[in-house]
Amino acid sequence: MRNALFLCPSYYPFIGGERYYQRVAEELVLQGYKIEVWTPLRDPSHPKEEIVNGVKIRRFSCNGLIWIWLFFLKNISKIFSVDLVHGFDYSTILFWYLPFRLLFFWKPVFVTFLGHEGIFPMPKKIIFMRKITELITWGNICGGHYIAKWYGTNPDYVVYGGCEKPARINPPSSLEPSAVFIGRVQNDSGIMEYVQAINLLKKRGINLKLDIYGAVKDYELFEKMNNFIKVNALPIRHCGIADKVEGTLQKYRYAFLSACLANLEAMICKRLVFSIYSNPLKKDYLEMVPGAKDMSEIAGSSEELAERIAYHIEFPASDSNMIERAYEYALTQTWKDAADKHHMLFNKSRPNIKYEEILRTAYALLKLR
């Protein structure tokens, strides 16, 4: 049995990208790993310690970096005893774990790079921080090929998330078409473009109902969106946060999603996915998924999105080929496969650390500050 410490920026019971951390950890437990997760206490109602599906979770107060380091120092015996440390995204390694990376220089440490910062153009210092994290770890997994292109990362393995085949897949209603958006209400989610597309469809005599599920992260944008909906009398409503993504998806014909993990969950439920991008990085994030253009509709504007939705509403038979291709692809993207790639990463031998490259990258970063 291998003993691993996972450092996660967020974890259960949150259901966004946290599902990736949780499901990989739980699959590794089934493979014989002993996993302990350290994560910030983001909700005072959550217990500081609990075991969920065989994974021990420890939540710490996150009032600043000093408090995090004090927690790590208090539990330094755990760091000493584990076989490996794995961080999800660069901040957990570069900021949380760095002093202990230097102290336990011989201990295997790995990182999974997931997602992007939603900033474009991207600040160079973010690229450098990711690069430093790559250089001080033994190996990494990237959540998509676009990370190698835009951040210069050299991945050991690439994943696109995971999903589970539902016990039952309900066919979409044959009545008037409807759509669901699942994601955070913030600028980089494309929520306003989806709403504007609904308005363009209405002007063409197509009334597509849209239900929005997700936490509000940008209240100014939320107010702007609500005003736009009221002024144009659009059939759109905000329904709070979806408790069960799978069950929510199956209530609708179309899924408005722009995140790879959520896209997979819609594909495995045989729902046609419409995604939107507003910059070249997000375009690659969506289109560099193998076979993406044959499995989903990807648009670069609300006008383009409205055209594609209108086409599928007018010719509903056009949905089936894309849905079936997407479904077959989603069947191959299991949580076991994602966990297997982490297992292979953890068996990687110690690399020859290029200290000169670390110093050059660190120096370049300091010049940017």
N, C-alpha and C positions, 0 to 999 in steps of 0.2 A: 504493500500500500504506500503510495506517494502522498506526502503531506504538502499541500500548497496553500499559500496565502494570496488571496485575490484582493486587489485594491480597486474599488469601484467608485466613481464620482456620484453614483446614485444606485439604488437597488430596490428590490421588492419592498413594499407592495406597489411601487410606481410601475406603470405599464407602457411607457414609451420605449426608447432604446434600451431601457433597463431589462426588458425581456431577453435581450441577447445575453447580457451578463448572467442572468438567472438561469436560462435554459442550458447554456454551455456548462455552468458550474454543476447543475443537477445531472447532466449527462455524464460528466466526468466522475461524479460520485458513483454512478451506476457502473463505471468502468474500474472502480476500485480506489479512486482518489479520496483523500480526506481533505475537504475544502473548508477554509475559513475566510469569510468576506469581511473586510473593513470598509466602512462607508460612512459618510456624514449623517448625522441625525437631522434630517430636514423637516421632520414633523414631530413635535414634542409628544404626540400621542402614541408614537411607535416605541416599542420596547428597545432598550439599549442592547439587549441580547436575546436571541431566539434561534431556534433551529427550524428551518423550512425545507422540507423534502431532502433531508440529509445534509443540508448546508448550514453551517453555523454562521450566523450574522452578528457582527458587533458594530454598533453605531456609536460614533464619537461626536462630541461637540465641535462645531466648525465655526469658531468665532475669529479665525485668523490662523495663519501658518504656524505661529508659535504654539497654539493650542493643539494643532495636529501633531507637531513634533513631540510635544509633551506626552500625548497619548501613545505615540510610537515608542518613545523612550520608556514609558511606564510598562509597556508590553514587549520590551526588547527581547525577552527570553523566547517569546513566540517566534520572532523573526529569526533568532539564532537556531531554533529547533526545526523550522520547516525546510523541506527539500528545495523549494523554489518560491520565488515571488513573481507574481504576474500582475501588471497594471493595465487597466482599460483606459486608453488614451494617454497622451503625453504628460498631462498635468499631474497624474498620480505618481509617475516616476520622477519627473524633472523637479517637481516642487515638494510633494509629500515625502518621497522616499530617498531623495538625493543624499542627505547626510548619512543615511544607513547603507546606501549603496557604496559609499566610500568606506564605511566602517566594515561592512561584510563584503569586501571586494571579491571574495571567492565564490559567493553564493549565486547560483543561476538566477537571472532576472530577465523577464520577457515583457513584451508590450503588444497590445492590440490597438491599432489605430482605426478608429471608427468615426465616420461622419466628417463634416467640415464646420467651420466657424460661422458660416452664413454671411461672411464679409467678402465683398468684391469691389475693387481689386484687393487682393489679400496682402496684409502687411508682411513685409519680408521677415520681420522678427518671429512671426508664427512659424514660417518655414524653417528658420534656423533652430527654433526651440524643438520642433519635431525632429530635425536632423540630429541635434545633440542627444535627444532621447534614443533615437535609433543607434547612435554610436556607443552609448554607455550600456546598452542591453545586449543580451546574447542572441536575440532574434526577434522577429515581429510577424504579426499577421495584419493584413490590411483589409478593411471593409470595402473593397472595390478597386478596380484597376486605375481609376482616376487619381487615386492617392499617389501612385507612383509617378504619374504624369505631372501633377500640379505641385506636389511637395518634394519630389525627388527622392522618395523613399524606395528602398530596395526590399520588397517583401519576400519573406520565406514562403508564405502562403497567402492566398487571397480568398476571402469569403464574401458572401452576399446576404448573410443572415441565415435564417432557418424558419421552418414552419411545420405544422402537423396536419395531416389529412383529417378533415372533419368527419365525425361519425356519420353525419348526414349532410348532403348538400341540397338545399332547397332551390328549385328553379326560380328565377326572378318573376315577379308578377307580370302577367300579360296585359294588365291594365296600363294606365298612363305611366310613362317612364319616370323614374326618380333616381336621385344621386345622393351619395353620402360623402362628406369630407371628414376625414379623421386625422387630426394633427393639431399642433399648437397654433393658436391665433397670433401669428407674428409675421413680420414682413417676408422672411425668406421661405415661408411655407407656400406662398403663392395664393393665399386665401382671397385677396382682392381681385386677382385675375380670374379666379373661378367665379366669384360673384359677378364681375363685369361680363363674363361669358354668358351667364344666366340672363343678364339684362339684354345682351345682344340677341339671344335666342327669342326672348319675349317680343322684341321688335319685329322678329320674323314670324310671329304667331305661334311660337313653340313655348309652351309653359312647362318647363322642367323643374320639378320640386327638388330642393336641395336642403338636406339637414346637415348641420355642422356640429361635430363632436370634437371637443378639445379644450384644454386649459387656455385661458386668456393670458398671454405673456406681454402683449403690447396693448395697453388700454386705449391709447390714442388711436391706434389702428382699428381697434374694436368699435370705438365710437364712430369713426369715419365709415366703417363698414355698415353699421346699423343705420346711420343716416342715409347712406346710399340705398339700402334696402327699402327704407320707408318712403323716400322720395319717389322711387321707381316702382313701388308696390310689388316687390318681387316675392315669389313663393319660397322664401328662405327663412329658416329658423335655427337658432343656436340651442342645442339640446344638452349642454353640459359636457360631461366626460363619459365616454363609453366604458362601461364596466367590463364587458366581454366583446372584444373586437370581432371575433368570428361571428357571434350572434348578431351583432350590429350590421356587419357587412351583408349578411344574407337577407336583410329586409329591403335591399335596394337593387336596382338593375346595374347602375354604374358606380364606380368608386373613383373619387377625386383624391388622388394620393400622389405625393412627390417625395416619398422616402422608401428606400429599397426594402426595408423590413416589412413595412405596411403593404407595399406592392405585392410581396410574396404572399402575405396573408389573404389578400383579395384574390390573387390568382388561384390559390388552392381552394378557394370557395367558388371558383368559376364566375368571377365578376370581372367585367371589362374595366381596365384601369386607364384613366386619363391623367397624365402628369404634365406639369408646366415648369418651365425654367425661365429665368430672367437674366442669366449671365452665362458665359462660356463654361465656367467651372460646373455649375449646376447642370448644364447641358451634357457634359461628359459624365457627371455623376449618374445621370439617368440612361444615357445612350451607350455607355461602355459596359453595361450589363450584357452578357452574351445573349444575342437574339432579341434585344429589347424592342427594336422597331417592329418586329413581327409579332410581338406579344402584347403590346400596349400602344396607346396613342400618346405621343409626346409632342407638345406644342411650345412655341416660343413667345406666344402672345395670347391675349384673351380673344382676339379676332380669329386667330388660327384655331384655337381650342373650340370656339363656337362652331366653326365650319365643320370640324371633325365630329363634334357631338351631333350636329344637325344631320350629317350623313348617316350616322349609325341609327338615329331615330327614324329617318326616312327609309333606310334599308336595314332592318333589324337582322336579316339573315347574314349580314356582313360580320356580325359579332362572333359567330361560332368558330371560325378558323383561328382567330386570334385568341379566343378564350381557351380552346383546346391546346394550342401550342403553349400558352402560358401555364396551363394546368400541368402538362407533361413536364415542363421545366421546373415548376414548383415542387413536384413530387421528388425531384432529385436533390432539392435543397433542404435536407433534413437537419435537425438539431444534432443528431448523431454524427453526421458528416462534419459539421462545424466543430464539434467536440473532438473528433478524430484528428482534425488539423491542429488543434491546440495540443493534443497529446503528442503528435509528431514533432511539433515545435519544442515541447518540453524535453524531448529526447535529443535535441541538437547538442553537439559537443561545444565546448567553450571556444568562442572565436578568438582570433588574434586581434586584440583591441588596438586600434590605430590612434595612439595618443596624440600624435602630431595633427591628425585631422580633427580631433576633438578640440585641441587648443586653437586651431585656425578658425573653426566654426564658432567657438566661444568668443574669440576676439572680434569676429565679424558681428556677432550679436551685441557685444558691448558697445561697438561703434554706432549701432542703430538706436540704442537706448537714449 
